[in-house]
Amino acid sequence: MEIELFSHQMEFMESEATHTAIVGGFGSGKSFIGVAKTVEMKLQMPGVDVGYYLPTYPLIRDMAFQRFSEYLDLRKIPFSLHETNKEFDTPYGRIILRSMDNPAMIVAYETGYSLIDEADVVPRRKMDKAFTNILARNRKQLPNGQKNKIDFVTTPEGFGFMYDFFVKKEAPHKRIIKAWTENNTKLPPDYIENLKNTYTANQLKAYLYGEFVNIASDSVYSSYNRETHRSNETIIDGEVLYVGLDFNVTNMNAVIHVKRDKTYHAVAEIVKAYNTQSICEQLKLRFTGHNFIVNPDASGNARSTSGASNFSILKSAGFRVDAPKKNPPVIERVNAVNLAFEKKQYYVNDSACPVYAESLENQAYDSVTNAPDKKSGYDHITEAGGYCIFRNLYSKRIITH
């Protein structure tokens, strides 16, 4: 029988990649095609079980039971549903439904195909463990040289598991398909308008267009766009390097910049260095033959990580330290970085500075304090870069050390 599919659904159904994902907005038909492909894969491998995974057991009960029942009826495939075991029995074998809420329970069976629905809803560490266990289960030998596949359908929820797996770790055997809500011509006429009246602009990028954006709360560096502000600049022999530096014992971070005309480009990073002395050694070792202007956390003139002040250590290593007497208010430093991006004065080589780029995208405001969040770990390296940009583009530069 023929079932009418949208173009992105057809692409997903026909993909031969080991891992294919539909990342789409609400109402874009993701879950329907996830159920459909699971059943169609079941028909292609008679006698081999397939697996379907959702974030929680209530979702299995409230969504998967109904949708699989409807699709099996549509395809005129007889079945029996065992609600306690969370399994459908068909003449072709079992469809096993499991929750990712407790990854330890993904054991004691084998599948030839698996589909994961709403991976980004599951907390990241739990999702990592669930995927490892799903991968281990998905090992049943298949007929006719078919390969085991694990596919995904999801709405993006920030820069989580799906972004990491399909974008940061892209590979030839992975394929990602974007699905817009408006691609679904069968939605009620006011559905999209109601979404627009409910969600923020950033949330709509995810929930209408399937884009990976920071939706947990307003992004601190909202003006940064990885594509727009991508730099291909690299370090030229002998040029001066501008180093933004944040002091933290056992977690020191530096962002190294070069100047091109009136613009600054982040072209290297050092993350989680042990102390100031370690930073000095790494800079000298990695960038031999360069002079350094260090724009650090101004409090380093008093704070100590190894007996002497951080500024003293930097100067003893031969670096020029250029910092104000005290740090600017946090909001001024953040505004300076955002303004630099907006005015096309600041760019980031995200290949050379992967941690910095990811942190600029992900750091959000704390919903309680309304200050940049310091629990996520994205703050240290963004502060390092911010000290450099504020000092060189927006500080009045009245007093230097």
N, C-alpha and C positions, 0 to 999 in steps of 0.2 A: 504494500500500500504506500501511497505518497503522503508525506506530512510536510506542509509548507513551512519552510525555515527562512529566517532572515539571513543576510549574507554572512554576518559574523558567526552565526550559529552553524552555517554550512561549512565555513572555514574550520571551525573547531571540530566538527564531526569528521571531516576528511583529513585532518592533520595526521601526518605520519611521524611527528616528532616524539621523542621519548617522554617529554614533558610539555604539554600544551596548556595554556591558561587563557580563559576569557576573564579579563579584568574590566568590569563595566559598572555603569550606574544602576540605580534602583530601577526595576521594571524593564531592564534591557533583555530579559529572557535568559539570564545566566543559569538559574536553577533548573528551568525546564530542559535546557540542552544538556545540563549535567546529568539529569536523570535519564534523558533519552540516550545519550552516548553510553552510559553504564549498561543500559538494557541491550543496546545494539552490539556492544562489545561482548556481552554475555551470549548473544546469538551466534557470534563468530567463533566462540570457543566452547562448544557443548561439553558439559561435564566438568568444566573448570569454574570454580567460584570467582566472583568479583566482589570488590569492596567499595562501599560508599561511606564517607566520613563527614560528620558535622560537628560543630563545636560542643554541643550538649545533647543529652538524651531527650530532654523536652522538645528540642527541635526535630529530632528523629520522630518522636511520637506525633507532634503537631504538624510537621511539614512533609517529611520523607514518606511516612506511611501512606498519606493521601496521594502524593504525586506519583509514587511508584505504582500504586494501585491503578490510578487513572491511566498511566501510560501503558501498563501491561494490558489493561482492558482495551485501550485504543489499538494496540498491536494484536489483540485477540490471542494473547498468550495466557494459558491457564496458570494459576498460582495459588498458593496458600501462604498467608501471613502468620508468622509465629511472633506475636508481639513480645512475649517474654524474652525470647532469644534475639529479638531484633533482626529477623531474617525472613526473606521471601524464598520459598521453594518453588521452582519452575521445572518443567520437563528438561530444561537445559542445564540445571544446576542452581546453586544458591546465589542470592544477592545478600551479602552480609553488611548490615548497617552498624556502625560503631561510632561512639563519641570520642572526641579528642580531649575531653576534659580530664580524663584520667589515662594518660598514655600507657601506663603499666598494664592496662586491660587489653591492649592491642596485641594479643598473643594467642597461640594455640590453634592457628588455622593458616592456610595458604591461599593466595589469590593469584590470578593471572593478569588482572587489570584492577586499578583503583582510581577513584575520583574523590578529591577533597573539596568540600564546599565551604566557603567563607573561612579560609585559612587565616586571614588577618584579624578575625574576631578573637582568636585564641591568643592569650598572652605569649609573647615571643619565646621565652624559654620553654614553655610547655609545648608550643608548636614545633620547635626544633626537635624535642624528644618524640613527639607524636610522629613527625615525618620520618625520623630514624626508624621507628617501630613499623610504620606503614611500609617503608622501603624493604624492611626485613621480611615482612609477610608476603610481599608481592613478588614471589619467586617461583610460582608454579610453571613448569615447563609447558610451552604452548605448541600446538600443532602447526605444521606448514611453515616453520621458520619464523613465526610471529614473535615480536619482542614484547616484553613486559613494559607497560606504560603506567605512569601515574599522572593524571591530569588534574586541573584546578579550575574552579569557577568562583569568583569572589568580587565583592566590592572592595576597593582599596581603603585601608584605614591607616593612612600615614605611611611612613617609611619603615614598614615592618618586614615580616617574613617574605612576602611576595616580591617586594622591591629588592630585597637582598638576593633572593634566589634567581629572579628573572632579569633584573637590571644590573645590579652590581656584579653578579656572577654569571653574566650572559654566556651562552655557549651554543654551538651549532645544533645540539640536540634539544635545545629548548626553544619554544615559540610562544610569544605573548600576543594576544589579540585584544584590542581595545573595543569596547562596545558602548555606544552612547544610548542614553535612555530614549532619545528622540528617534533612534533607529526602529523602535517598536511602535509601529503604526496602529497597533490595536489597543493602545492605552486609552483610558478616558480622556476627553479633550482638555480637562482642567488639571490633569495629573502633574504635568511639568510645572505649570504655573503655581500649583500648591507647594511644590518643592522649593521653588524660587522664593516663595513667601515665608518659608520655614527655616532655611539654612543660610549660613554666611557665604560670601563669595568664594572663599577657599573650600568650604565644604561642598559647594556645588560643583567645583572642579572634579571632586572625587565622586559625588553621588549622582551627577548627571553625565560626566564624560570619562569616568574611570581613570582619572589622573592621580598620580602619587603626589600628595601634598601633605603638609603638616596640618592636620585637622583637630588635634587634641585641644588646642587653644590657639590664640593668635601667635604667630611666629614672631620671635624677637627681631630677626633679620628678614623681615617681610619683603624688602626690596631686592634681595638676592635671588637670582634665577640662574640655575646651573648652565643653561644653554646661552642665555644672553650675556652672562658675565664670564664666559669661559675664555681663558687665556691660553695661548700656545707658546708664550714666551718662556725661555729657559735662561739660565745663568751664562753670561759671557765672561770669558777669562779676564780676571783682573778688575772687574767692576765692583763698585761699592755695594754691599748688601745691607739692607735695612731689616733689623730683626725685632719683631714684636715678641716680648717675653713675659710670661706669667710665672710667678714664684709659688711653688708648692713642694714641700718636702716629699720626695719619692714620686712626684707627679708634676714635673716641670714641663711646660710646653712652649715651643717657639714656632713662629711663622716667619719664614725668610722671604723678603720682598726684593724686587728690583724696580728701578724707576725707568720709565720710558716716556720721554718728553714730560708731560705733566700728569701722567698716570702711574699708578703703582700696581704691581702684579705680584700676587703670592705664588712663589715658584718652588718652595720646599717647606718641609715641616719636620719638627722633632717633637715626639710625644712621649710622655711618661718617663722623662729623664729623672735620674735619682736626685741630683742636687745641682747647684749652680756650677760647681767645678766640672761636673759631668757635661753640662750644656756647653761650657767653654771648650772642653776637649773634643766634643762631637763637631762643633762648628769649625774648629781649626783642622780637624782631620778630614771632614767632608768638603770643606771649601778652602783648600790651600791656595794662597796667593791673593786672597781678597782682604780688603779692609771692611770693618764692620761698624755700623752705627746701630747701637742697641737702644730700642725704645721700650723700657720695661715698666712693670708695675712700680709706681713711684714709692710705694711702701717698702720696697727692697732696700732703700737707703738705711733703714733701721733694722728690719728683720734679718735674722741670720739663719742660715741652714748649715753652717759648719764653723761657727766661732766668729768669723769676720762678717761684715755686712755683705749682702749680695752685690751691691754696687762696687765695693772694694775688690771683691773677687773678679768681677768683670773687668775693672780697670787694670788690675794686676795682670790679667791675661792679655792686655793690650787692646781691649775694645773701648771705643768711645761710647760713653753713656749719655744719652740725650733724653731727659725726662723732666717733667714739671716737679715743683716741690711737693705737690700732692696730686693724687689722681683726680680727674674730673668726675663730676657726678655720673653715676652709671648711665642715666638716661642720655646725657650729653655724648658719652662715648658711643652708645648704641646708635643714636641719631646720626653721629658723624659717619659711621660705617654705612648705614642705610642711605644717607645723602650721597656718599661717595659712589655707591652703586647706581643711584638714580642719575647722577650727573656724569656717569661714564668716566669716573676717575679711578675706579678700582675694579680689578679683575682677578680671577683665581684660576690657576692651572689645576683643575680638579684631578688630573692624573697624578700630578706630583704632590698634591695636597689632599688626599682622599679623606682623611679624618677631619680636616678643616672644612672642606666642602660639605660633608655630611652633617657636621655640627651646625653650620650656618643654616642648613635646611631644617634641622630638627629642633633647635633650641626654642622652647616656648616660654611664655610667661607663667609664673606660678599663680594659680587661681586664687590663692589666699592672700599672698603678699603683693601681687601685681608687679613683682620684680622678676627679672630673668631667672628661670628655674635653675637651681644648683644641685638637684638630686639626680638628674639624668646623666651627668658626666659630660655634657656638651659645652659647659661654661668655660673650662680652663683654656682651651685652645682658641675659642672665639674672643676671650678677653685678651689673649696674647696678640692676635691680629688687630684687635681694636685699639690697643695702646699705640701701635705703629701708625695706623691710619689717622687717629685723632691727633697725634703729635705732629705728623708731617703735613697734614692737609688742613687741620682746623684749630690747632693750638696757636695762641698768640706768641708762643716761644719767647716769653720775657725772661724766664729763668731756666737755666740748664745746669746740670751737675757736671 
